[in-house]
């Protein structure tokens, strides 16, 4: 049986959606397939996103920034947009059952000292973690029990 695909969309697919993908993959315990993509992919995963995720024990260093177009012919069960632009640009995917819009500030736009910018990445990571961990906890209610 194929696991339902949850696709997390953002504009650049370099910060928020990458962190959300890592957190959801980590907390969902393999009951879903998780991917992220962008409406205008940056082509890289932001080094500060990788660094702050490593702080909580999640490695996203092998993630790649990709276009949502790669998923247009795949059965996507749930789409979650994490920024306003991606929500507006989001197409309907085959098999899509659910769509959520949970916007977060873009830490990649933070300006200031290195300490301040890192604190913004951590703040957004923590906000994403709270919401996506709660989402994953809800999935476990419906996951088949293994014996």
PyMOL CGO cylinders between C-alpha atoms (Angstrom):
from pymol import cmd
from pymol.cgo import CYLINDER

trace = [
    CYLINDER, 0.00, 0.00, 0.00, 1.35, 3.42, -0.96, 0.3, 1, 1, 1, 1, 1, 1,
    CYLINDER, 1.35, 3.42, -0.96, 1.67, 5.96, 1.79, 0.3, 1, 1, 1, 1, 1, 1,
    CYLINDER, 1.67, 5.96, 1.79, -0.18, 9.25, 1.26, 0.3, 1, 1, 1, 1, 1, 1,
    CYLINDER, -0.18, 9.25, 1.26, 2.07, 12.05, 0.00, 0.3, 1, 1, 1, 1, 1, 1,
    CYLINDER, 2.07, 12.05, 0.00, 2.12, 15.34, 1.91, 0.3, 1, 1, 1, 1, 1, 1,
    CYLINDER, 2.12, 15.34, 1.91, 3.66, 18.11, -0.19, 0.3, 1, 1, 1, 1, 1, 1,
    CYLINDER, 3.66, 18.11, -0.19, 4.87, 21.26, 1.57, 0.3, 1, 1, 1, 1, 1, 1,
    CYLINDER, 4.87, 21.26, 1.57, 5.07, 24.30, -0.70, 0.3, 1, 1, 1, 1, 1, 1,
    CYLINDER, 5.07, 24.30, -0.70, 6.89, 27.60, -0.38, 0.3, 1, 1, 1, 1, 1, 1,
    CYLINDER, 6.89, 27.60, -0.38, 8.17, 30.10, -2.93, 0.3, 1, 1, 1, 1, 1, 1,
    CYLINDER, 8.17, 30.10, -2.93, 11.91, 29.34, -2.94, 0.3, 1, 1, 1, 1, 1, 1,
    CYLINDER, 11.91, 29.34, -2.94, 11.92, 25.92, -1.26, 0.3, 1, 1, 1, 1, 1, 1,
    CYLINDER, 11.92, 25.92, -1.26, 15.10, 26.89, 0.56, 0.3, 1, 1, 1, 1, 1, 1,
    CYLINDER, 15.10, 26.89, 0.56, 14.07, 27.59, 4.20, 0.3, 1, 1, 1, 1, 1, 1,
    CYLINDER, 14.07, 27.59, 4.20, 10.54, 27.15, 5.58, 0.3, 1, 1, 1, 1, 1, 1,
    CYLINDER, 10.54, 27.15, 5.58, 9.34, 24.26, 3.43, 0.3, 1, 1, 1, 1, 1, 1,
    CYLINDER, 9.34, 24.26, 3.43, 12.66, 22.45, 3.86, 0.3, 1, 1, 1, 1, 1, 1,
    CYLINDER, 12.66, 22.45, 3.86, 12.51, 22.77, 7.65, 0.3, 1, 1, 1, 1, 1, 1,
    CYLINDER, 12.51, 22.77, 7.65, 8.86, 21.68, 7.64, 0.3, 1, 1, 1, 1, 1, 1,
    CYLINDER, 8.86, 21.68, 7.64, 9.69, 18.66, 5.47, 0.3, 1, 1, 1, 1, 1, 1,
    CYLINDER, 9.69, 18.66, 5.47, 12.46, 17.60, 7.85, 0.3, 1, 1, 1, 1, 1, 1,
    CYLINDER, 12.46, 17.60, 7.85, 10.30, 18.05, 10.94, 0.3, 1, 1, 1, 1, 1, 1,
    CYLINDER, 10.30, 18.05, 10.94, 7.25, 16.30, 9.51, 0.3, 1, 1, 1, 1, 1, 1,
    CYLINDER, 7.25, 16.30, 9.51, 9.32, 13.41, 8.17, 0.3, 1, 1, 1, 1, 1, 1,
    CYLINDER, 9.32, 13.41, 8.17, 10.96, 13.07, 11.60, 0.3, 1, 1, 1, 1, 1, 1,
    CYLINDER, 10.96, 13.07, 11.60, 7.72, 13.26, 13.63, 0.3, 1, 1, 1, 1, 1, 1,
    CYLINDER, 7.72, 13.26, 13.63, 5.37, 11.30, 11.36, 0.3, 1, 1, 1, 1, 1, 1,
    CYLINDER, 5.37, 11.30, 11.36, 7.33, 8.08, 11.94, 0.3, 1, 1, 1, 1, 1, 1,
    CYLINDER, 7.33, 8.08, 11.94, 7.03, 6.78, 8.39, 0.3, 1, 1, 1, 1, 1, 1,
    CYLINDER, 7.03, 6.78, 8.39, 3.21, 6.74, 8.19, 0.3, 1, 1, 1, 1, 1, 1,
    CYLINDER, 3.21, 6.74, 8.19, 3.27, 9.23, 5.28, 0.3, 1, 1, 1, 1, 1, 1,
    CYLINDER, 3.27, 9.23, 5.28, 5.57, 10.25, 2.46, 0.3, 1, 1, 1, 1, 1, 1,
    CYLINDER, 5.57, 10.25, 2.46, 6.78, 13.85, 2.82, 0.3, 1, 1, 1, 1, 1, 1,
    CYLINDER, 6.78, 13.85, 2.82, 8.24, 16.16, 0.17, 0.3, 1, 1, 1, 1, 1, 1,
    CYLINDER, 8.24, 16.16, 0.17, 8.69, 19.88, -0.33, 0.3, 1, 1, 1, 1, 1, 1,
    CYLINDER, 8.69, 19.88, -0.33, 8.87, 22.09, -3.39, 0.3, 1, 1, 1, 1, 1, 1,
    CYLINDER, 8.87, 22.09, -3.39, 8.68, 25.70, -4.49, 0.3, 1, 1, 1, 1, 1, 1,
    CYLINDER, 8.68, 25.70, -4.49, 6.77, 27.84, -6.96, 0.3, 1, 1, 1, 1, 1, 1,
    CYLINDER, 6.77, 27.84, -6.96, 10.08, 29.57, -7.84, 0.3, 1, 1, 1, 1, 1, 1,
    CYLINDER, 10.08, 29.57, -7.84, 12.81, 27.31, -6.42, 0.3, 1, 1, 1, 1, 1, 1,
    CYLINDER, 12.81, 27.31, -6.42, 16.00, 28.99, -5.22, 0.3, 1, 1, 1, 1, 1, 1,
    CYLINDER, 16.00, 28.99, -5.22, 18.12, 26.02, -6.30, 0.3, 1, 1, 1, 1, 1, 1,
    CYLINDER, 18.12, 26.02, -6.30, 19.68, 25.54, -2.86, 0.3, 1, 1, 1, 1, 1, 1,
    CYLINDER, 19.68, 25.54, -2.86, 18.78, 24.82, 0.75, 0.3, 1, 1, 1, 1, 1, 1,
    CYLINDER, 18.78, 24.82, 0.75, 19.75, 27.76, 2.95, 0.3, 1, 1, 1, 1, 1, 1,
    CYLINDER, 19.75, 27.76, 2.95, 22.84, 26.93, 5.05, 0.3, 1, 1, 1, 1, 1, 1,
    CYLINDER, 22.84, 26.93, 5.05, 21.28, 28.54, 8.15, 0.3, 1, 1, 1, 1, 1, 1,
    CYLINDER, 21.28, 28.54, 8.15, 18.19, 26.33, 7.77, 0.3, 1, 1, 1, 1, 1, 1,
    CYLINDER, 18.19, 26.33, 7.77, 20.48, 23.30, 7.65, 0.3, 1, 1, 1, 1, 1, 1,
    CYLINDER, 20.48, 23.30, 7.65, 22.38, 24.57, 10.72, 0.3, 1, 1, 1, 1, 1, 1,
    CYLINDER, 22.38, 24.57, 10.72, 19.35, 25.25, 12.94, 0.3, 1, 1, 1, 1, 1, 1,
    CYLINDER, 19.35, 25.25, 12.94, 17.78, 21.92, 12.02, 0.3, 1, 1, 1, 1, 1, 1,
    CYLINDER, 17.78, 21.92, 12.02, 21.00, 20.16, 12.96, 0.3, 1, 1, 1, 1, 1, 1,
    CYLINDER, 21.00, 20.16, 12.96, 20.68, 21.80, 16.38, 0.3, 1, 1, 1, 1, 1, 1,
    CYLINDER, 20.68, 21.80, 16.38, 17.50, 19.76, 16.98, 0.3, 1, 1, 1, 1, 1, 1,
    CYLINDER, 17.50, 19.76, 16.98, 18.94, 16.55, 15.55, 0.3, 1, 1, 1, 1, 1, 1,
    CYLINDER, 18.94, 16.55, 15.55, 17.36, 16.65, 12.09, 0.3, 1, 1, 1, 1, 1, 1,
    CYLINDER, 17.36, 16.65, 12.09, 19.67, 16.52, 9.07, 0.3, 1, 1, 1, 1, 1, 1,
    CYLINDER, 19.67, 16.52, 9.07, 18.33, 18.28, 5.96, 0.3, 1, 1, 1, 1, 1, 1,
    CYLINDER, 18.33, 18.28, 5.96, 21.77, 18.70, 4.33, 0.3, 1, 1, 1, 1, 1, 1,
    CYLINDER, 21.77, 18.70, 4.33, 20.88, 16.25, 1.56, 0.3, 1, 1, 1, 1, 1, 1,
    CYLINDER, 20.88, 16.25, 1.56, 17.59, 17.98, 0.68, 0.3, 1, 1, 1, 1, 1, 1,
    CYLINDER, 17.59, 17.98, 0.68, 17.35, 19.74, -2.68, 0.3, 1, 1, 1, 1, 1, 1,
    CYLINDER, 17.35, 19.74, -2.68, 15.33, 22.75, -3.78, 0.3, 1, 1, 1, 1, 1, 1,
    CYLINDER, 15.33, 22.75, -3.78, 12.85, 21.68, -6.45, 0.3, 1, 1, 1, 1, 1, 1,
    CYLINDER, 12.85, 21.68, -6.45, 9.82, 22.90, -8.39, 0.3, 1, 1, 1, 1, 1, 1,
    CYLINDER, 9.82, 22.90, -8.39, 6.25, 21.92, -7.56, 0.3, 1, 1, 1, 1, 1, 1,
    CYLINDER, 6.25, 21.92, -7.56, 5.97, 21.01, -11.26, 0.3, 1, 1, 1, 1, 1, 1,
    CYLINDER, 5.97, 21.01, -11.26, 7.84, 17.79, -10.45, 0.3, 1, 1, 1, 1, 1, 1,
    CYLINDER, 7.84, 17.79, -10.45, 4.72, 16.67, -8.53, 0.3, 1, 1, 1, 1, 1, 1,
    CYLINDER, 4.72, 16.67, -8.53, 1.96, 17.65, -10.99, 0.3, 1, 1, 1, 1, 1, 1,
    CYLINDER, 1.96, 17.65, -10.99, 1.52, 14.08, -12.23, 0.3, 1, 1, 1, 1, 1, 1,
    CYLINDER, 1.52, 14.08, -12.23, 1.87, 12.42, -8.82, 0.3, 1, 1, 1, 1, 1, 1,
    CYLINDER, 1.87, 12.42, -8.82, -1.01, 11.64, -6.48, 0.3, 1, 1, 1, 1, 1, 1,
    CYLINDER, -1.01, 11.64, -6.48, -0.64, 14.24, -3.72, 0.3, 1, 1, 1, 1, 1, 1,
    CYLINDER, -0.64, 14.24, -3.72, -2.91, 13.61, -0.74, 0.3, 1, 1, 1, 1, 1, 1,
    CYLINDER, -2.91, 13.61, -0.74, -2.27, 16.83, 1.19, 0.3, 1, 1, 1, 1, 1, 1,
    CYLINDER, -2.27, 16.83, 1.19, -0.76, 20.17, 0.18, 0.3, 1, 1, 1, 1, 1, 1,
    CYLINDER, -0.76, 20.17, 0.18, 0.47, 22.54, 2.88, 0.3, 1, 1, 1, 1, 1, 1,
    CYLINDER, 0.47, 22.54, 2.88, 1.61, 26.00, 1.84, 0.3, 1, 1, 1, 1, 1, 1,
    CYLINDER, 1.61, 26.00, 1.84, 3.88, 27.81, 4.27, 0.3, 1, 1, 1, 1, 1, 1,
    CYLINDER, 3.88, 27.81, 4.27, 4.04, 31.24, 2.58, 0.3, 1, 1, 1, 1, 1, 1,
    CYLINDER, 4.04, 31.24, 2.58, 1.51, 33.56, 0.97, 0.3, 1, 1, 1, 1, 1, 1,
    CYLINDER, 1.51, 33.56, 0.97, 2.95, 33.52, -2.55, 0.3, 1, 1, 1, 1, 1, 1,
    CYLINDER, 2.95, 33.52, -2.55, 2.97, 29.72, -2.75, 0.3, 1, 1, 1, 1, 1, 1,
    CYLINDER, 2.97, 29.72, -2.75, -0.66, 29.64, -1.58, 0.3, 1, 1, 1, 1, 1, 1,
    CYLINDER, -0.66, 29.64, -1.58, -1.65, 31.95, -4.43, 0.3, 1, 1, 1, 1, 1, 1,
    CYLINDER, -1.65, 31.95, -4.43, 0.41, 30.04, -7.01, 0.3, 1, 1, 1, 1, 1, 1,
    CYLINDER, 0.41, 30.04, -7.01, -0.58, 26.56, -5.80, 0.3, 1, 1, 1, 1, 1, 1,
    CYLINDER, -0.58, 26.56, -5.80, -2.20, 24.35, -8.43, 0.3, 1, 1, 1, 1, 1, 1,
    CYLINDER, -2.20, 24.35, -8.43, -4.52, 21.45, -7.71, 0.3, 1, 1, 1, 1, 1, 1,
    CYLINDER, -4.52, 21.45, -7.71, -2.72, 18.11, -7.74, 0.3, 1, 1, 1, 1, 1, 1,
    CYLINDER, -2.72, 18.11, -7.74, -4.13, 14.73, -8.83, 0.3, 1, 1, 1, 1, 1, 1,
    CYLINDER, -4.13, 14.73, -8.83, -5.67, 12.92, -5.88, 0.3, 1, 1, 1, 1, 1, 1,
    CYLINDER, -5.67, 12.92, -5.88, -5.42, 15.98, -3.63, 0.3, 1, 1, 1, 1, 1, 1,
    CYLINDER, -5.42, 15.98, -3.63, -7.75, 15.55, -0.68, 0.3, 1, 1, 1, 1, 1, 1,
    CYLINDER, -7.75, 15.55, -0.68, -6.58, 18.24, 1.76, 0.3, 1, 1, 1, 1, 1, 1,
    CYLINDER, -6.58, 18.24, 1.76, -5.09, 21.69, 1.47, 0.3, 1, 1, 1, 1, 1, 1,
    CYLINDER, -5.09, 21.69, 1.47, -3.83, 23.82, 4.34, 0.3, 1, 1, 1, 1, 1, 1,
    CYLINDER, -3.83, 23.82, 4.34, -2.23, 27.26, 4.41, 0.3, 1, 1, 1, 1, 1, 1,
    CYLINDER, -2.23, 27.26, 4.41, 0.02, 27.81, 7.41, 0.3, 1, 1, 1, 1, 1, 1,
    CYLINDER, 0.02, 27.81, 7.41, 2.14, 30.92, 6.71, 0.3, 1, 1, 1, 1, 1, 1,
    CYLINDER, 2.14, 30.92, 6.71, 5.43, 31.56, 8.49, 0.3, 1, 1, 1, 1, 1, 1,
    CYLINDER, 5.43, 31.56, 8.49, 7.83, 34.50, 8.31, 0.3, 1, 1, 1, 1, 1, 1,
    CYLINDER, 7.83, 34.50, 8.31, 10.71, 33.96, 5.89, 0.3, 1, 1, 1, 1, 1, 1,
    CYLINDER, 10.71, 33.96, 5.89, 13.90, 33.81, 7.99, 0.3, 1, 1, 1, 1, 1, 1,
    CYLINDER, 13.90, 33.81, 7.99, 15.90, 34.14, 4.78, 0.3, 1, 1, 1, 1, 1, 1,
    CYLINDER, 15.90, 34.14, 4.78, 14.77, 37.79, 4.67, 0.3, 1, 1, 1, 1, 1, 1,
    CYLINDER, 14.77, 37.79, 4.67, 16.09, 38.57, 8.17, 0.3, 1, 1, 1, 1, 1, 1,
    CYLINDER, 16.09, 38.57, 8.17, 18.54, 41.47, 8.25, 0.3, 1, 1, 1, 1, 1, 1,
    CYLINDER, 18.54, 41.47, 8.25, 20.93, 42.22, 11.08, 0.3, 1, 1, 1, 1, 1, 1,
    CYLINDER, 20.93, 42.22, 11.08, 23.76, 40.65, 12.97, 0.3, 1, 1, 1, 1, 1, 1,
    CYLINDER, 23.76, 40.65, 12.97, 24.65, 36.99, 12.52, 0.3, 1, 1, 1, 1, 1, 1,
    CYLINDER, 24.65, 36.99, 12.52, 23.18, 36.32, 15.97, 0.3, 1, 1, 1, 1, 1, 1,
    CYLINDER, 23.18, 36.32, 15.97, 19.90, 38.05, 15.09, 0.3, 1, 1, 1, 1, 1, 1,
    CYLINDER, 19.90, 38.05, 15.09, 19.54, 36.23, 11.76, 0.3, 1, 1, 1, 1, 1, 1,
    CYLINDER, 19.54, 36.23, 11.76, 20.19, 32.86, 13.43, 0.3, 1, 1, 1, 1, 1, 1,
    CYLINDER, 20.19, 32.86, 13.43, 17.66, 33.73, 16.14, 0.3, 1, 1, 1, 1, 1, 1,
    CYLINDER, 17.66, 33.73, 16.14, 15.07, 34.34, 13.39, 0.3, 1, 1, 1, 1, 1, 1,
    CYLINDER, 15.07, 34.34, 13.39, 15.83, 30.97, 11.79, 0.3, 1, 1, 1, 1, 1, 1,
    CYLINDER, 15.83, 30.97, 11.79, 15.44, 29.33, 15.22, 0.3, 1, 1, 1, 1, 1, 1,
    CYLINDER, 15.44, 29.33, 15.22, 12.18, 31.18, 15.95, 0.3, 1, 1, 1, 1, 1, 1,
    CYLINDER, 12.18, 31.18, 15.95, 10.63, 30.13, 12.64, 0.3, 1, 1, 1, 1, 1, 1,
    CYLINDER, 10.63, 30.13, 12.64, 11.97, 26.57, 13.05, 0.3, 1, 1, 1, 1, 1, 1,
    CYLINDER, 11.97, 26.57, 13.05, 10.33, 26.37, 16.48, 0.3, 1, 1, 1, 1, 1, 1,
    CYLINDER, 10.33, 26.37, 16.48, 7.00, 27.70, 15.14, 0.3, 1, 1, 1, 1, 1, 1,
    CYLINDER, 7.00, 27.70, 15.14, 7.10, 25.19, 12.29, 0.3, 1, 1, 1, 1, 1, 1,
    CYLINDER, 7.10, 25.19, 12.29, 8.03, 22.42, 14.70, 0.3, 1, 1, 1, 1, 1, 1,
    CYLINDER, 8.03, 22.42, 14.70, 5.07, 23.10, 17.00, 0.3, 1, 1, 1, 1, 1, 1,
    CYLINDER, 5.07, 23.10, 17.00, 2.52, 23.11, 14.18, 0.3, 1, 1, 1, 1, 1, 1,
    CYLINDER, 2.52, 23.11, 14.18, 3.90, 20.22, 12.13, 0.3, 1, 1, 1, 1, 1, 1,
    CYLINDER, 3.90, 20.22, 12.13, 4.50, 18.05, 15.21, 0.3, 1, 1, 1, 1, 1, 1,
    CYLINDER, 4.50, 18.05, 15.21, 0.86, 18.55, 16.20, 0.3, 1, 1, 1, 1, 1, 1,
    CYLINDER, 0.86, 18.55, 16.20, -0.19, 17.67, 12.63, 0.3, 1, 1, 1, 1, 1, 1,
    CYLINDER, -0.19, 17.67, 12.63, 1.91, 14.48, 12.78, 0.3, 1, 1, 1, 1, 1, 1,
    CYLINDER, 1.91, 14.48, 12.78, 0.43, 13.58, 16.16, 0.3, 1, 1, 1, 1, 1, 1,
    CYLINDER, 0.43, 13.58, 16.16, -3.02, 13.74, 14.58, 0.3, 1, 1, 1, 1, 1, 1,
    CYLINDER, -3.02, 13.74, 14.58, -1.88, 11.41, 11.80, 0.3, 1, 1, 1, 1, 1, 1,
    CYLINDER, -1.88, 11.41, 11.80, -0.94, 8.75, 14.32, 0.3, 1, 1, 1, 1, 1, 1,
    CYLINDER, -0.94, 8.75, 14.32, -4.57, 8.52, 15.42, 0.3, 1, 1, 1, 1, 1, 1,
    CYLINDER, -4.57, 8.52, 15.42, -5.48, 7.25, 11.96, 0.3, 1, 1, 1, 1, 1, 1,
    CYLINDER, -5.48, 7.25, 11.96, -2.35, 5.19, 11.24, 0.3, 1, 1, 1, 1, 1, 1,
    CYLINDER, -2.35, 5.19, 11.24, -2.80, 1.42, 11.13, 0.3, 1, 1, 1, 1, 1, 1,
    CYLINDER, -2.80, 1.42, 11.13, -1.48, -0.29, 14.24, 0.3, 1, 1, 1, 1, 1, 1,
    CYLINDER, -1.48, -0.29, 14.24, 1.41, -2.69, 13.79, 0.3, 1, 1, 1, 1, 1, 1,
    CYLINDER, 1.41, -2.69, 13.79, 1.37, -5.87, 15.83, 0.3, 1, 1, 1, 1, 1, 1,
]
cmd.load_cgo(trace, "trace")
